[in-house]
């Protein structure tokens, strides 16, 4: 039973990584619906090209909205594991910039 769950989780993560652009577009659309001035960035192993299927997909959302509201909206729209979402105000973005390579996620309409 445990093996089946692990295999299923691995398949789901593989599917997400193979369709990452679709998921990122969805994240941006949800966030922009909540705050049109918000920005979305990726960082971590995916950006650095050293990820495994067990890796998280690290995302930063820059907004002045309540983080709980943003996270709940993403969760309700299927943005869950393996996404690791950080919601920060603009002043805190430099902390991430000093520690990691950030790539802005922009989606053309």
C-alpha positions as CSV (number, residue, x, y, z in Angstrom):
1,X,0.0,0.0,0.0
2,X,2.8,2.5,0.9
3,X,4.6,1.6,-2.3
4,X,1.5,2.4,-4.4
5,X,1.2,5.8,-2.6
6,X,4.8,6.7,-3.2
7,X,4.6,5.7,-6.9
8,X,1.4,7.7,-7.3
9,X,3.0,10.8,-5.7
10,X,6.1,10.4,-7.9
11,X,3.8,10.3,-11.0
12,X,1.9,13.4,-9.9
13,X,5.1,15.3,-9.3
14,X,6.5,14.2,-12.7
15,X,3.3,15.5,-14.3
16,X,3.6,18.8,-12.6
17,X,7.2,19.3,-13.5
18,X,6.5,18.4,-17.1
19,X,3.7,21.0,-17.2
20,X,5.3,23.6,-15.0
21,X,4.6,26.4,-17.4
22,X,0.8,25.7,-17.2
23,X,1.0,25.8,-13.4
24,X,3.0,28.9,-13.3
25,X,0.5,30.6,-15.6
26,X,-2.2,29.6,-13.3
27,X,-0.4,31.0,-10.3
28,X,0.2,34.3,-12.0
29,X,-3.5,34.5,-13.1
30,X,-4.8,33.8,-9.6
31,X,-2.4,36.3,-8.0
32,X,-3.1,39.0,-10.5
33,X,-6.8,38.5,-10.0
34,X,-6.3,39.3,-6.3
35,X,-3.7,42.1,-6.8
36,X,-2.9,43.4,-10.3
37,X,0.3,44.9,-9.0
38,X,1.6,41.7,-7.5
39,X,4.8,40.0,-8.8
40,X,5.6,36.3,-8.9
41,X,9.2,34.9,-8.8
42,X,10.7,31.5,-8.8
43,X,13.9,30.5,-7.0
44,X,15.7,27.4,-5.7
45,X,16.7,24.2,-7.4
46,X,14.2,24.5,-10.3
47,X,15.7,27.8,-11.3
48,X,19.2,26.5,-10.8
49,X,18.5,23.4,-12.9
50,X,19.4,21.0,-10.2
51,X,16.0,19.8,-9.1
52,X,14.8,16.2,-8.6
53,X,11.2,15.0,-8.7
54,X,11.3,15.2,-4.9
55,X,12.2,18.9,-5.0
56,X,9.9,21.7,-4.1
57,X,9.0,24.4,-6.6
58,X,9.8,27.6,-4.7
59,X,7.7,30.6,-5.5
60,X,7.7,34.1,-4.0
61,X,4.6,36.3,-4.4
62,X,5.2,40.0,-3.7
63,X,2.0,41.7,-2.5
64,X,0.7,43.7,0.4
65,X,-2.3,41.3,0.6
66,X,-2.8,39.1,3.6
67,X,-0.6,36.0,3.0
68,X,-3.3,33.7,4.3
69,X,-5.7,35.0,1.7
70,X,-3.3,34.5,-1.1
71,X,-2.2,31.0,0.0
72,X,-5.9,29.9,0.5
73,X,-6.8,31.1,-3.0
74,X,-3.9,29.2,-4.5
75,X,-4.7,26.1,-2.5
76,X,-8.4,26.3,-3.5
77,X,-7.3,26.4,-7.1
78,X,-5.1,23.3,-6.9
79,X,-1.7,25.0,-6.2
80,X,-0.4,22.6,-3.5
81,X,2.4,20.2,-3.3
82,X,5.1,20.4,-4.6
83,X,4.8,24.2,-4.6
84,X,6.4,26.0,-1.7
85,X,4.9,29.5,-1.8
86,X,6.3,32.5,0.1
87,X,4.1,35.6,0.3
88,X,6.2,38.8,1.1
89,X,5.9,42.5,0.9
90,X,8.3,44.3,-1.5
91,X,10.7,45.3,1.3
92,X,11.4,41.7,2.1
93,X,12.2,40.7,-1.5
94,X,15.8,41.8,-1.2
95,X,16.4,39.2,1.5
96,X,15.6,36.5,-1.1
97,X,17.7,38.3,-3.7
98,X,20.8,38.2,-1.5
99,X,20.4,34.5,-1.0
100,X,19.2,33.1,-4.3
101,X,18.8,33.7,-8.0
102,X,15.3,35.0,-8.6
103,X,13.5,34.6,-11.9
104,X,10.4,36.7,-12.5
105,X,7.4,34.7,-13.8
106,X,5.6,36.8,-16.4
107,X,2.7,35.4,-18.4
108,X,1.7,36.9,-21.8
109,X,-2.1,37.1,-22.3
